Amino acid sequence: MMSRVVVATIVVLACVTAFASSGRSQQRQPLKIDERGNPYPETATSFDCKKATSNVERLICHDYPLAMADGSMGEQLWFMKRELTTQQWADVIRSQRTWLQRRNACRDSKCVEAAYEEQSQELDKIWDSRDRYLRRNVSRVGQCEKTTVEWIGPRLQEAQGEEPDGTSIRFVNAVRQVSYDRELEILSSRVGDPARVCLIKIPKECPPGDNRGRVYRVTNLRTGKQWALPDSSHECGGA
């Protein structure tokens, strides 16, 4: 369920603790685009390829998919650091240190790619656990909770110059709603608005671990407007 649009800033190198106080928005170069519209690897990574020292770092800096995997993980970690508790973030740091040892032992791109895939899944599990905890008061049909609007935007990240696609909204209690349409009730809301969120439907017979398709009814307590939408573009078991 995770589709998070963030502007990232992080360093995932051997000195993992270094990125805890650094900002990638201040360090990362603008992406250079090739003739196919893809960023060059050296500007897609979470670290400065000009300072790459290990064989694995140099391998990443010359491989577009690996560079993008590294940059994506950096974004994922930046967002997690902002949202997790101090203890939760300490657990992530320990996990990253252990993972970096495995990644740096790789000798080819296939091994590095597998390492990024495995760790990204591990970070997703940590994040999903956090979200389930935040949504605990709206985990059964009929439960309602007063919360606050955290983010409003399109369903997907639109490319430059394109019209926004659909609508998405996220609340402080980790409930998220998505629509293929431009929902006027949501678009008239603001970040920080108080809202009452109620769980009104849970899909049945979902595959294990697939919790998509829950429907929430929301009332914006500032505007008085109300809407009901699912938490995903697809129900559980869908694409």
NORLIN-V900005 format. One record per pair of residues at least 24 apart in sequence whose ideal C-beta (glycine too) atoms are under 8 Angstrom apart, sorted by the first residue. I is the first residue (numbers start at 1). J is the second residue. Records with the same first field share a line. If there is no record, write none. Layout:
I=J / J
This chain:
1=128 / 131 / 176 / 211 / 212 / 231 / 232
2=124 / 127 / 128
3=156
4=76 / 79
5=153 / 157
6=75 / 78 / 79
7=75
8=46 / 71 / 74 / 75 / 76 / 78 / 79
9=74 / 78
10=46 / 74 / 75 / 77 / 78 / 81
11=46 / 47 / 74
12=46 / 47 / 70 / 73 / 74 / 77 / 96 / 100
13=47 / 57 / 100
14=54 / 100 / 104
16=93 / 96 / 97 / 100
17=93
19=77
20=81 / 89 / 93
24=74 / 78
38=64
39=64 / 67 / 68
40=64
41=66 / 67 / 68
42=67
44=68 / 70 / 71
45=70 / 71 / 74
46=70 / 71 / 73 / 74 / 75
54=104
55=107
56=103 / 104 / 106 / 112
59=106 / 108 / 109 / 112
60=112
63=109 / 112
65=113
66=109 / 112 / 113 / 116
69=113 / 116 / 117 / 120
70=116
72=120
73=116 / 119 / 120 / 123
76=120 / 123
77=123
80=123 / 126 / 127
83=130
84=126 / 130
88=126 / 130
91=126
92=123 / 126
95=119 / 122 / 123 / 126
130=174
131=174
134=172 / 173 / 174
135=173 / 174 / 175
137=173
138=173 / 175 / 197 / 198 / 199 / 216
139=199
140=199
141=199 / 200 / 201 / 202
142=198 / 199 / 200
143=198 / 199
144=196 / 197 / 198 / 199
145=173 / 196 / 197 / 198
146=194 / 195 / 196 / 197 / 221
147=171 / 172 / 173 / 175 / 194 / 195 / 196 / 197
148=172 / 192 / 193 / 194 / 195
149=189 / 190 / 191 / 192 / 193 / 195 / 220
150=191
151=191
152=186 / 187 / 189 / 190 / 191
155=179 / 180 / 233
169=218
171=195 / 197 / 218
173=197
175=216 / 231
176=231
177=216 / 218 / 227 / 229 / 230 / 231
178=229 / 230 / 231 / 232 / 233
179=229
180=233
183=227 / 229
185=220 / 223 / 225 / 226 / 227
186=227
188=220 / 223 / 225
189=220 / 222 / 223 / 225
190=222
193=220 / 221 / 222 / 223
194=220 / 221 / 222
195=219 / 220 / 221
196=221
200=228
203=235 / 236
206=235 / 236 / 237
207=236 / 237
210=236 / 237
211=236
212=236 / 238
213=238
